[in-house]
Amino acid sequence: MPPDDYPVATPYLYYENAAAAMDWLIEAFGFSERMRMTSDDGTVNHGELVLGEGVIMLGQPGPTYQSPAKRGGATAGVNVYVDDVDAHFEHAKAAGATIQMEPTDQEYGDRRYDAKDPEGHDWFFAQRLSY
């Protein structure tokens, strides 16, 4: 079992510039910084961001790992539930998120919008409306 302050599953995202990514994710998507481990040259080797009870880990681990932008397309997506998806959308859009889909009611009961961060990771933000 994980430590008490970690969910069972935690996505780990690779960024070419993890420090800039952390700052952007905090500003655009409302995450809070929990940890930032840097090397002597300021490179973020490991970072952790939280939103509610969710945790995202990220880093800039070296030449064998590449961001989606470097690989030529998305490799995975992260789904995040928020309390007010429309307000979250407006904030992310104003902060420069690349919007892939505006908030839309889904047949499975969520209202969701899709965005990309500056390095090409897909993010899906949703609010549960009904089952």
TAPEJO-V787334 format. One line per field, one symbol per residue. phi: phi as a letter, one per 30 degrees, with the letter a starting at -180 (. if undefined). burial: b if it has 16 or more other ideal C-beta (glycine too) atoms within 10 Angstrom, else e. A space follows every 10 residues. Layout:
phi: ???
burial: ???
//
This chain:
phi: .deecbddcb dbccbdbddd deedddddci dcdcabccde djdddabbbb bicdbccaab dkddcbdedd djldcabccb dbdbdddded dddddjdddc adebdcdcjc cbbcbcddcj ddbbcbbdca c
burial: eeeeeeeeee bebbbeebbe bbebbeebbb beeeeeeeee eeebeebbbe beebbbebbb eeeeeebbbe eeeeeeeeeb bbeebeebbe ebeeeebeee eebeeeeeeb bbbbbbbbbb bbbbbbbeee e
//
